[in-house]
Amino acid sequence: MAQRTIAPDDLFRFHFLQGARLSPDGAKVVYALTRVDTDADKEYVDLWLHDLSSGDTRRLTGGDYRDGAPEWSPDGKTIAFTSSRGDKAQIYLLPVDGGEAQKLTDLKQGAGAPVWSPDGTQDRLHCGAGLRRGNAARSQQGCVPGAAQRLSL
């Protein structure tokens, strides 16, 4: 078989890992993987779940969104992640055993990567990435841009 050199269009068929997190029990990995829609000239990111013992992999999210920054809840039952399903990225919660993602935040300036509290009862987030600390603007929930806030689940 004759070999050919890589062409620029070949790069759009690659999928790039955006981040991965091991589950609290060490049995599964959630990861974000890019894909490119060449017709729309856009890049999207989906979340995938890989079971390390069985080798099974399944897509958790899909659609024309950028879903990323996945974080396991301490009990391993929920994955918090950011998604561009609206105008600005917000935090969503997804049950690992199946079901639809539920929107957790609705911050005017958007939300950054979620971080679970150690006991899993609260979710902290950085809101308004790129805005300076001390900015007097506040969202509907009273989140100060650039500051970490706690949300009760």
Secondary structure, 3 states (H helix, E strand, C coil): CCCCCCCHHHHHHCCCEEEEEECCCCCEEEEEEEEEECCCCEEEEEEEEEECCCCCEEECCCCCCEEEEEEECCCCCEEEEEECCCCCCEEEEEECCCCCCEECCCCCCCEEEEEECCCCCEEEEEECCCCCCCCCCCCCCCCCCCCEEEEEC
